[in-house]
């Protein structure tokens, strides 16, 4: 199984487990503007666009933890970014 598929399945399980504590698929679909089938697809690890996935996570109060992880990784990466210098342009002689 690819890492992407594993992540989608894990997120789906997390979303389903969180959702079942307070609402059914239809209610979550109404809150996010999609149908029950779309919520079911997300919970089963089938693809969804990022905006929709984040909207579902936001409705279930899962987005803040995800944002904190992204911010942490971004901060660590930003500190490591160093611009590569360009090579000096070599001048060519006119001796042909």
C-alpha positions as CSV (number, residue, x, y, z in Angstrom):
1,X,0.0,0.0,0.0
2,X,1.3,3.4,-0.9
3,X,1.8,6.1,1.7
4,X,-0.9,8.2,0.1
5,X,-3.5,5.4,0.3
6,X,-2.5,4.7,3.9
7,X,-3.0,8.3,4.8
8,X,-6.4,8.5,3.1
9,X,-7.5,5.4,5.0
10,X,-6.2,6.7,8.3
11,X,-7.9,10.1,7.8
12,X,-11.1,8.3,6.8
13,X,-11.1,6.2,10.0
14,X,-10.3,9.3,12.1
15,X,-13.1,11.3,10.5
16,X,-15.6,8.4,10.8
17,X,-14.7,7.8,14.5
18,X,-15.0,11.4,15.3
19,X,-18.2,12.0,13.3
20,X,-20.0,9.0,14.9
21,X,-19.8,10.6,18.3
22,X,-22.0,13.5,17.3
23,X,-23.7,13.1,14.0
24,X,-24.5,10.9,11.0
25,X,-23.0,11.1,7.5
26,X,-26.0,13.0,6.2
27,X,-25.7,15.8,8.8
28,X,-22.0,16.1,8.1
29,X,-22.7,16.3,4.4
30,X,-25.3,19.0,5.0
31,X,-22.8,21.0,7.1
32,X,-20.1,20.8,4.4
33,X,-22.3,21.1,1.4
34,X,-21.9,17.6,0.0
35,X,-23.9,14.4,-0.1
36,X,-23.9,11.4,2.2
37,X,-22.1,9.4,-0.5
38,X,-19.2,11.8,-0.6
39,X,-18.8,11.6,3.2
40,X,-18.9,7.8,2.9
41,X,-16.2,7.9,0.2
42,X,-13.9,10.0,2.4
43,X,-14.5,7.7,5.4
44,X,-13.5,4.8,3.2
45,X,-10.3,6.3,2.1
46,X,-11.4,7.2,-1.4
47,X,-10.0,10.4,-2.9
48,X,-11.5,13.8,-2.2
49,X,-10.2,17.2,-3.1
50,X,-8.2,18.9,-0.4
51,X,-10.6,21.7,0.2
52,X,-13.5,19.3,0.8
53,X,-11.3,17.1,3.1
54,X,-10.3,20.2,5.1
55,X,-13.9,21.4,5.3
56,X,-14.9,18.0,6.8
57,X,-12.0,18.1,9.2
58,X,-12.9,21.6,10.3
59,X,-16.5,20.6,11.0
60,X,-15.2,17.9,13.2
61,X,-12.7,20.1,15.0
62,X,-9.8,18.1,13.6
63,X,-8.3,20.9,11.5
64,X,-6.4,22.7,14.3
65,X,-4.2,19.7,15.0
66,X,-3.5,19.2,11.4
67,X,-2.6,22.9,11.0
68,X,-0.3,22.8,13.9
69,X,1.6,19.9,12.4
70,X,1.9,21.6,9.0
71,X,3.1,24.8,10.7
72,X,5.7,22.9,12.7
73,X,7.0,21.2,9.5
74,X,6.9,24.5,7.6
75,X,8.9,26.2,10.3
76,X,11.5,23.5,10.4
77,X,11.8,23.6,6.6
78,X,11.9,27.4,6.3
79,X,14.9,27.5,8.6
80,X,16.8,25.1,6.3
81,X,16.1,26.9,3.0
82,X,19.2,28.3,1.5
83,X,19.2,29.9,-1.9
84,X,21.6,28.4,-4.3
85,X,23.9,30.9,-5.9
86,X,24.0,31.1,-9.7
87,X,27.2,30.1,-11.5
88,X,29.1,33.0,-12.9
89,X,28.6,33.5,-16.6
90,X,31.8,32.5,-18.3
91,X,32.9,34.9,-21.0
92,X,33.8,33.3,-24.2
93,X,36.7,34.6,-26.2
94,X,36.2,36.0,-29.7
95,X,39.0,33.9,-31.1
96,X,37.3,31.7,-33.7
